[in-house]
Amino acid sequence: MARHAQRRKEQIQPSEFDPGFSAQEAEIARIVVGVPDKPEDWDGILRVTLANLYGETLFMSQRIGFLNHRAQSIEKAVKGQKLLDGAKVDRRYINNLSGGQPITLLQCVKISEVCNRLSRHQDAAMRALVASSGVFCVIPSNSIIASIYWASRADIAAFRRHVGLTQKELGRLAFGKTGYSDGLFDRLESGAKGKNGKRFDYRVSKFTADRVWFTMFAVWHHFPSKQTDEYVSFPAQELFFEMRKNIGRGQGDRSIALPFDHGNQDRPVSAKDGEDIVERVSRLALEKGEPPVVACKFEP
């Protein structure tokens, strides 16, 4: 089913979901952050995006570390018990997920379903595979981050050049001084270099898209001299981060998830985060000779 999703060329419409995918919607709603609990509440864009990207390695978590030393045992148990009607769960995917690396949505759902079934197994030895200190280690609700927002390299770079800031400056405005702030915008604008010299665009979480977009909006707001040309009004977030399948793709799979340690965010922007961004932007604007303006405010 995953190969079918990866190779299919045309855009999948909501009414054309594979039956296997539709049967897993409830678990997707439970484990993926930002997906409404009831599949009937999913909007059309989200539904089509998940259907198109469920076979892509764009789904990751920093809350599944408890599975790190259980992958081999779980893989063997699945092979012996046929917990998913013969479906296989490869320990490599369990290790990747528990280590914060991206896997496919289909693999996330399989791992989650296996853990759920092991936790309810009649054999105590099987239940023990996903138990720790009397607590079953199933995939927590709202623990999988979907890095499905394609970062438009050209549009992000064009705005940064328009306002005259360096990649390092804009990164520190967004995140302060962190291990990834200085290089974040270089990655968003340059992408990642893969095998054979191919360039891959990054996809990020909604939380990352929100934070970067608000930082750029705050810069636009506090730099009145830059509110010119195509930036007389500030563009919507969709110009810089778009939830579509085919953008950023060329020969083969040409987009990858931005790693957590490179700045991909797994929590929403808080009011305090917004205040800190505005304070940093306002201070820099005054240093660069911009007139004082009423501070903007982040609204979740």
C-alpha positions in Angstrom: 0.0 0.0 0.0 2.9 2.4 0.8 4.5 1.7 -2.6 1.2 2.5 -4.3 1.0 5.8 -2.4 4.6 6.8 -3.2 4.4 6.0 -7.0 1.0 7.3 -7.8 1.3 10.4 -9.9 -2.2 12.0 -9.8 -3.6 14.0 -6.9 -5.7 11.8 -4.6 -9.1 13.2 -3.9 -10.8 12.7 -0.4 -13.3 10.2 -1.9 -10.4 8.0 -3.3 -8.7 6.9 0.0 -7.3 3.4 0.0 -9.6 1.3 2.2 -6.6 0.4 4.4 -5.9 4.1 5.0 -9.5 4.9 5.9 -9.6 2.0 8.4 -6.6 3.6 10.2 -8.0 7.1 10.4 -9.0 6.8 14.0 -5.5 5.9 15.1 -4.0 8.7 12.9 -6.4 11.1 14.7 -5.3 9.9 18.1 -1.5 9.9 17.7 -0.8 12.8 15.2 -0.5 16.3 16.6 -3.0 18.8 15.1 -5.3 16.2 13.5 -8.9 16.5 14.8 -10.0 13.5 16.9 -12.9 12.8 14.6 -11.9 12.0 11.0 -15.2 13.5 9.8 -13.9 16.9 11.1 -10.8 16.8 8.9 -10.8 19.6 6.3 -10.3 18.7 2.7 -6.7 20.0 2.5 -5.6 18.0 5.5 -7.3 14.9 4.3 -5.8 15.0 0.9 -2.3 15.9 2.3 -2.3 13.0 4.7 -3.6 10.6 2.0 -0.8 11.7 -0.4 2.0 11.8 2.1 1.2 8.8 4.4 3.9 6.8 2.5 6.6 9.5 2.9 9.1 9.6 5.8 7.9 12.9 7.3 6.4 11.7 10.7 8.5 11.8 13.8 8.4 12.1 17.6 10.6 12.9 20.7 8.3 11.0 23.0 8.8 7.4 21.9 12.2 6.8 23.5 10.7 4.0 25.7 10.6 1.7 22.7 14.4 2.0 22.0 15.4 -1.3 23.6 12.2 -3.2 22.7 12.4 -3.1 18.9 13.8 -6.5 18.2 11.5 -8.2 20.7 8.5 -6.5 19.3 9.5 -7.4 15.7 9.8 -11.1 16.7 6.5 -11.1 18.5 4.7 -9.7 15.5 6.2 -12.3 13.2 5.2 -15.1 15.6 1.7 -13.9 16.5 0.5 -12.2 13.3 -0.9 -9.4 15.4 -1.8 -7.3 12.3 -3.1 -10.1 10.0 0.4 -10.8 8.8 1.6 -7.2 8.5 5.2 -6.7 9.5 6.8 -4.1 11.7 10.5 -3.7 11.1 12.6 -3.0 14.1 14.5 -0.4 12.1 11.3 1.8 12.0 10.8 1.3 15.7 14.4 2.4 16.3 14.1 5.4 14.0 10.8 6.5 15.7 12.2 6.1 19.2 15.3 8.0 18.2 13.4 11.0 16.9 14.0 10.1 13.2 11.2 10.4 10.6 9.3 7.4 9.3 6.1 7.1 7.3 2.7 7.7 8.7 1.8 4.1 7.7 4.7 2.8 9.8 3.7 5.0 12.7 0.2 3.5 12.7 1.4 -0.1 12.4 3.8 0.4 15.3 1.0 2.0 17.4 -1.5 -0.8 16.6 1.1 -3.5 17.4 1.8 -1.9 20.8 -1.9 -1.5 21.5 -2.5 -5.2 20.7 0.5 -6.4 22.7 -0.8 -4.4 25.7 -4.1 -6.4 25.6 -2.6 -9.8 24.8 -3.8 -12.7 26.9 -0.2 -13.9 27.4 1.6 -12.0 30.2 5.0 -12.5 28.5 3.6 -10.7 25.4 2.1 -7.9 27.4 5.5 -7.5 29.2 7.1 -6.5 25.9 5.4 -3.1 26.1 5.2 -2.7 29.9 7.4 -0.7 32.2 6.9 -0.4 35.9 3.3 -1.6 35.5 2.5 1.0 32.8 2.0 -0.1 29.2 4.2 1.7 26.7 1.8 2.4 23.9 2.2 5.3 21.5 0.8 8.4 23.5 -1.9 10.5 22.1 -0.8 13.6 20.1 2.9 12.4 20.1 3.6 12.2 16.4 4.7 15.4 14.6 3.8 15.7 11.0 6.5 17.6 9.0 4.2 18.2 6.0 4.7 21.9 5.4 7.0 22.5 2.5 9.4 25.4 3.0 9.5 27.6 -0.1 13.2 28.3 -0.4 12.9 31.1 -2.9 10.1 33.0 -1.1 11.8 32.8 2.3 15.1 34.0 0.8 13.4 36.8 -1.1 11.8 38.3 2.0 15.0 38.0 4.0 17.0 39.8 1.3 14.2 42.5 1.0 14.5 43.4 4.7 18.3 43.2 4.6 18.9 40.7 7.4 21.4 37.9 7.4 20.3 34.3 7.9 21.9 34.3 11.3 20.1 37.5 12.4 16.7 36.1 11.3 17.4 32.8 13.0 18.3 34.4 16.3 15.2 36.6 16.1 13.1 33.5 15.8 14.8 31.3 18.4 17.2 33.4 20.4 20.7 31.8 20.8 20.2 28.1 20.4 22.3 25.3 18.9 20.3 25.6 15.6 19.2 29.2 15.3 22.3 30.4 13.4 21.9 27.8 10.7 18.2 27.4 10.5 17.5 29.9 7.7 20.5 28.6 5.7 18.9 25.2 5.8 15.4 26.5 4.9 16.8 28.5 2.0 19.4 25.9 0.7 17.7 22.6 1.5 19.7 19.5 2.1 22.2 17.8 -0.2 21.5 14.2 -0.9 23.2 11.5 -2.9 24.5 12.2 -6.4 24.3 15.9 -5.7 20.5 16.1 -5.6 19.1 18.9 -3.5 16.2 18.2 -1.2 13.8 20.8 0.1 12.8 20.7 3.8 9.4 20.1 5.2 8.6 21.3 8.7 5.9 20.9 11.4 3.1 23.4 11.7 4.7 24.7 14.9 7.9 25.5 13.0 6.0 27.1 10.2 4.0 29.2 12.7 7.2 30.4 14.5 9.2 31.3 11.4 6.2 33.0 9.7 5.4 35.1 12.8 9.1 36.1 13.1 9.0 37.4 9.5 5.7 39.1 10.1 7.2 40.8 13.2 10.2 42.0 11.2 7.9 43.4 8.5 5.7 45.1 11.2 8.7 46.7 13.0 10.6 47.7 9.9 8.2 50.2 8.2 10.8 51.2 5.7 10.6 47.7 4.2 6.8 47.7 3.7 7.3 48.4 0.0 6.9 46.7 -3.4 5.4 43.2 -3.0 5.5 43.6 0.7 3.1 46.6 1.1 1.0 44.1 2.9 2.5 41.0 4.5 1.9 37.7 2.7 -0.1 34.8 4.2 1.8 31.9 5.7 0.9 29.8 2.7 3.4 31.7 0.5 6.3 30.5 2.7 5.0 27.2 4.0 2.6 25.1 1.9 0.8 21.9 2.7 0.9 20.3 -0.7 2.3 17.0 -2.1 4.1 17.9 -5.3 5.9 21.1 -4.3 9.5 20.5 -3.7 9.4 17.2 -5.6 11.2 16.4 -8.9 12.9 13.3 -9.9 11.9 10.9 -7.1 11.3 12.1 -3.6 12.8 15.6 -3.3 11.6 16.7 0.2 12.6 15.6 3.6 11.7 16.4 7.2 13.8 19.0 9.0 15.4 17.2 12.0 14.5 18.2 15.5 18.1 19.1 16.3 18.1 21.5 13.3 15.2 23.5 14.6 12.0 21.6 13.7 9.6 22.3 16.6 7.4 19.8 18.4 5.4 22.2 20.5 3.2 25.2 19.6 4.3 28.8 19.8 3.3 30.1 23.2 2.3 33.7 24.1 5.7 34.0 25.9 7.5 32.8 22.8 5.7 35.5 20.8 6.6 38.2 23.3 10.2 37.2 23.2 10.3 37.3 19.4 8.7 40.7 19.3 11.1 42.0 21.9 14.1 40.8 19.9 12.7 42.2 16.6 11.8 45.5 18.2 15.2 46.0 19.7 17.0 45.2 16.4 14.7 47.5 14.4 15.5 50.4 16.7 19.2 49.6 16.4 18.9 49.8 12.6 17.2 53.2 12.7 13.6 52.2 12.3 11.0 54.4 14.1 9.2 53.0 17.1 5.9 51.3 16.3 3.2 49.7 18.4 4.4 46.2 19.1 2.6 43.4 17.2 1.3 40.4 19.1 1.3 36.7 18.4 -2.2 35.2 18.3 -2.4 31.4 18.3 
